[in-house]
Amino acid sequence: MTEYSSDLLRLLSSRGYIHQVTDAAALDALAAKQVVPAYIGFDPTAPSLHVGSLVQIMLLRRLQQSGHKPIVLMGGGTGKVGDPSFKDEARKLMTEETIAANIASIKTVFENFLTFAPEGEAGAPTDAVMLDNAQWLDALEYLPFLRDYGQHFSVNRMLSFDSVKLRLDREQSLSFLEFNYMILQAYDFLELSRRHACRLQLGGSDQWGNIVNGIELSRRCDGTEVYGITTPLITTADGGKMGKTMSGAVWLNPEQLPHYDYWQFWRNTDDRDVGRFLRLFTDLPLEEVARLEALEGAGINDAKKVLANEATAMCRGRAAAEEASE
């Protein structure tokens, strides 16, 4: 395991969040000497995110725990386009009213994981903020945007991204609208760097190409050094996709999924996943995680209950966890 000097990278590494890092030494040095504002983008395609987004939410929580500033970027602008990353088909486009309602609903969950600045106040340097990229994307003018930024993107390179190749290899339609998504996401990083001194983008491994695009755009336009971290693809021990069950998505908002069903999802974790999920999705000390994952036989069921209680308490509140566990 790589030895880091910053609390941020040490914490992320020790709990299993790091898959790829751009210029790890420079980012480590930066995080060791100053507060680093960092962001993750979320698409408001539904009134709630599901468990598949939870590792990204926990990344922002770890960022704040280690003394840095989380920026939650809602894709109110890019949500009107749709991310083609590893999707089999185009997403249905949403109205502005639906997007606004979804963002308001999603924020209620983030408030359980992050400390936000009080409404209308600047807050502390590490207080989280939630932004909407429609603030700058809606104001873009097409021809000036093409002139100023289009020159920095290679179509050849964009076609080589796995997220695009997947659709093309299957001979499935990829609209020009969706193809623009990766350009807009790169521009988000540039805008956040300019407006909020954001120096780091976090995301899943499927976002690596988009993150690198943003890093290169910031460097070419402003000469600013920014960085990226991706997490491993989180799958279950049987190879299944995290956040999906036979009965559908495991929603984070209680309006979409009752407390008991959320708790039961964690209680039903495969024995082989218990330790990893305790590290990723709870705040339990690593020593306690090591003790719990070493349990065997009936003892592993006790570890699963701890996982269910802690994960539910973090997302839904301690009272909800206690109610669900009875």
C-alpha positions, 0 to 999 in steps of 0.5 A: 500500500502506498504511504501518503502524508495527507490525512485525506489520502491515508484515510481513503486508502486505508478504507479501500476507496482509491482505484486511480489517482492523477499525480498522487504525490502532488495531490498528497502534498497539496492536501497536507498543507491546505483545505482542498475543495473537491466535488462529485457530480450527481445526476438528478434523474429521480427524486432519490439516489440509490445505494449505487451512489453511496460510495461517492457520498461516503467519499465526500464524507471522508473528505470532510472528515479529513479537513477538506471541503465537499462540493456536491454538484447536481447536474441540473444542466447536464441532466438535460443531456444525459450521461452516456457512460456505460448506458445501453440506451439514451436517457429520457430527457426531463423538464426543468420542474422535474429536475428542480424537484428531484434536486430538492428531494436528494439534498435531504439525504446529503444533509445526513452525511455532510455538514452544510453551511447554514442557509445564507451564510458562508460557513466554515472553510470545510462546510459542504455546499450544493451547487447546480451546474445549470447556473453556468451551463444554461448561460452558455452561448453555442458559438463562443463555447465552440470557439473557446473550448472546442479546440481542446477536445479530440474526437478521436480520443473521445471515441476511444473512451470505453463508455462510448465504445460500448454503445458503438460496438453494440451498434446502438445509437449515440446522439450528438446530444449525449456525446456533448455530455463529456465536454460539459462535464469537463467544463464543470471542472473548469468552472468550479476551479474558477468559481470555488478554487476546486482542485479535485474531482472524485468519481467512480472508475467509469468517470475516469475519462471525463475526469481526465478531460476536465483536468486537461481543460483546466490546465490548457485554459488557465494553467491550473493544476487540478487532480482526480481520484476514482473509486473501484467499481463496487460489486457484491461478492457474487458479481452483482451490481451494488444497489440493485436487488431482485425487487429493484433499486435500494433507494436512499430516501425513505419516501422511496424505500421504507426503513426496514427494507433499507436495513434488511438490504444491509442485513442480507449482505454476503458474508464475504462482503461484510468487512469491505462494506463496514470499511466503506459504508460506516464510520466504525474504527478499522480495528473494530471492522477487523474484529467483526470481519474475523467472526465466523459461523453465527458470529458473522450474523452479528457483524451483519446486524452491526453493518445494517444498524450503522449504515441505516443510522447514517442514512436514515437516523439512529431512531430509524435503525433501531426501529428497523432492527426490532 
